[in-house]
Amino acid sequence: MNARESRLFEIKKSAIAGKGVFAKKEIRKGQRITFLRGERCTLETMLKRVIAGKEKGSDPLGIDDEVYLDLEETARTFNHSCGPNAYVQKKNELVALRTIHAGEEITYDYSTTMNDNKQKINAAGRRLWKCKCYCGSKNCRGIINQFKTLPKKRQLYYIKNKFMPDFMLNAFKPHSRTK
């Protein structure tokens, strides 16, 4: 965590899961919170690490088609919420979706970064990562899963507002209709 980040947020015990990242002061809507950092890896490299037990299936952040960041510890500490107050834009920039108040946990919807290649993952003897959700938001889906499994209304909300990384916007952009 750099000096700017340590003035903006801190890591503490979370009611969602383990540790979480909390705002130390108000973060304005649209303000960059941080860049999620880690080692850039291919799907094949991440699969090898997961199979070898060096990483958990929840650790990598999708930043492009079959390209991931093996997240550093601080970046791994941002918890998921089905009612997030932040989102990932471009490749790895975490931005406030709305004003985040001091003391509030900073969360993003992990599903907005998940469009994994099921065939390659299954061929490696693994399953797509998914997880029970305990975020407690009023619209909790009860599961963290691939973007395409989200309710259509939620998908359209994220796409329309561009509350997801570029590679996801490209993969899920509405198809133009011909008249």
ZIGITA-V178305 format. One record per residue. N is the residue number from 1. RES is the residue in three letters. PSI is psi as a letter, one per 20 degrees, with the letter a starting at -180 (* if undefined). D_LAST is the distance of its C-alpha to the last C-alpha in Angstrom with 1 decimal. Layout:
<<N | RES | PSI | D_LAST> <N | RES | PSI | D_LAST>>
This chain:
<<1 | MET | p | 51.9> <2 | ASN | r | 52.5> <3 | ALA | g | 54.3> <4 | ARG | g | 51.2> <5 | GLU | h | 49.8> <6 | SER | h | 53.2> <7 | ARG | h | 53.3> <8 | LEU | h | 49.8> <9 | PHE | r | 50.0> <10 | GLU | r | 52.5> <11 | ILE | p | 52.6> <12 | LYS | r | 54.2> <13 | LYS | p | 54.3> <14 | SER | q | 51.0> <15 | ALA | i | 50.6> <16 | ILE | g | 47.3> <17 | ALA | p | 48.9> <18 | GLY | d | 51.9> <19 | LYS | q | 51.6> <20 | GLY | r | 48.9> <21 | VAL | p | 48.2> <22 | PHE | q | 49.0> <23 | ALA | p | 48.5> <24 | LYS | h | 51.9> <25 | LYS | r | 50.5> <26 | GLU | p | 47.4> <27 | ILE | p | 44.3> <28 | ARG | q | 41.8> <29 | LYS | p | 38.1> <30 | GLY | i | 36.4> <31 | GLN | p | 39.8> <32 | ARG | p | 40.2> <33 | ILE | g | 42.6> <34 | THR | r | 43.2> <35 | PHE | p | 41.8> <36 | LEU | p | 42.1> <37 | ARG | q | 44.3> <38 | GLY | r | 45.3> <39 | GLU | p | 45.5> <40 | ARG | p | 42.4> <41 | CYS | q | 42.2> <42 | THR | r | 40.0> <43 | LEU | g | 39.1> <44 | GLU | g | 41.9> <45 | THR | g | 44.5> <46 | MET | g | 43.5> <47 | LEU | g | 43.8> <48 | LYS | g | 47.2> <49 | ARG | g | 48.4> <50 | VAL | g | 47.2> <51 | ILE | h | 48.8> <52 | ALA | i | 52.0> <53 | GLY | j | 52.1> <54 | LYS | h | 51.9> <55 | GLU | q | 48.8> <56 | LYS | q | 47.1> <57 | GLY | h | 43.5> <58 | SER | i | 42.8> <59 | ASP | g | 44.1> <60 | PRO | q | 41.4> <61 | LEU | p | 38.5> <62 | GLY | p | 35.3> <63 | ILE | i | 34.4> <64 | ASP | r | 32.2> <65 | ASP | o | 31.1> <66 | GLU | k | 34.4> <67 | VAL | p | 36.4> <68 | TYR | r | 38.5> <69 | LEU | p | 41.1> <70 | ASP | n | 44.3> <71 | LEU | q | 44.9> <72 | GLU | r | 48.2> <73 | GLU | g | 50.1> <74 | THR | g | 49.1> <75 | ALA | h | 45.3> <76 | ARG | i | 45.8> <77 | THR | i | 47.4> <78 | PHE | o | 44.3> <79 | ASN | r | 43.5> <80 | HIS | q | 40.3> <81 | SER | q | 39.1> <82 | CYS | i | 36.2> <83 | GLY | m | 36.5> <84 | PRO | r | 37.1> <85 | ASN | j | 38.3> <86 | ALA | r | 37.2> <87 | TYR | r | 34.5> <88 | VAL | p | 34.3> <89 | GLN | r | 32.3> <90 | LYS | d | 32.0> <91 | LYS | g | 34.2> <92 | ASN | k | 37.2> <93 | GLU | o | 37.5> <94 | LEU | p | 38.3> <95 | VAL | q | 37.3> <96 | ALA | p | 38.1> <97 | LEU | h | 35.2> <98 | ARG | r | 37.3> <99 | THR | p | 40.9> <100 | ILE | p | 43.3> <101 | HIS | q | 46.8> <102 | ALA | p | 50.0> <103 | GLY | i | 51.1> <104 | GLU | q | 47.6> <105 | GLU | p | 46.4> <106 | ILE | p | 43.5> <107 | THR | q | 40.9> <108 | TYR | r | 37.5> <109 | ASP | o | 35.2> <110 | TYR | h | 36.0> <111 | SER | h | 32.8> <112 | THR | i | 30.7> <113 | THR | j | 32.5> <114 | MET | o | 32.4> <115 | ASN | l | 30.0> <116 | ASP | q | 32.8> <117 | ASN | n | 32.8> <118 | LYS | g | 34.0> <119 | GLN | g | 34.9> <120 | LYS | h | 37.1> <121 | ILE | g | 38.8> <122 | ASN | h | 39.5> <123 | ALA | h | 40.8> <124 | ALA | j | 43.2> <125 | GLY | j | 44.5> <126 | ARG | r | 43.0> <127 | ARG | q | 40.4> <128 | LEU | p | 37.7> <129 | TRP | p | 39.5> <130 | LYS | r | 39.0> <131 | CYS | q | 41.5> <132 | LYS | q | 42.5> <133 | CYS | p | 41.7> <134 | TYR | k | 44.5> <135 | CYS | h | 42.9> <136 | GLY | j | 43.8> <137 | SER | q | 40.8> <138 | LYS | h | 39.8> <139 | ASN | k | 36.4> <140 | CYS | p | 38.1> <141 | ARG | i | 36.2> <142 | GLY | i | 39.5> <143 | ILE | q | 38.2> <144 | ILE | p | 37.1> <145 | ASN | a | 34.7> <146 | GLN | q | 31.7> <147 | PHE | g | 28.7> <148 | LYS | i | 26.4> <149 | THR | i | 29.0> <150 | LEU | q | 28.6> <151 | PRO | q | 27.1> <152 | LYS | g | 23.4> <153 | LYS | g | 24.2> <154 | ARG | g | 26.7> <155 | GLN | g | 24.5> <156 | LEU | h | 21.9> <157 | TYR | g | 24.8> <158 | TYR | g | 26.1> <159 | ILE | g | 22.9> <160 | LYS | g | 21.9> <161 | ASN | i | 25.4> <162 | LYS | l | 25.9> <163 | PHE | l | 29.0> <164 | MET | r | 29.2> <165 | PRO | q | 30.1> <166 | ASP | g | 27.8> <167 | PHE | h | 27.7> <168 | MET | g | 26.5> <169 | LEU | g | 23.8> <170 | ASN | h | 22.6> <171 | ALA | h | 22.9> <172 | PHE | j | 21.1> <173 | LYS | q | 18.5> <174 | PRO | p | 15.3> <175 | HIS | p | 12.7> <176 | SER | p | 9.8> <177 | ARG | q | 6.5> <178 | THR | q | 3.8> <179 | LYS | * | 0.0>>
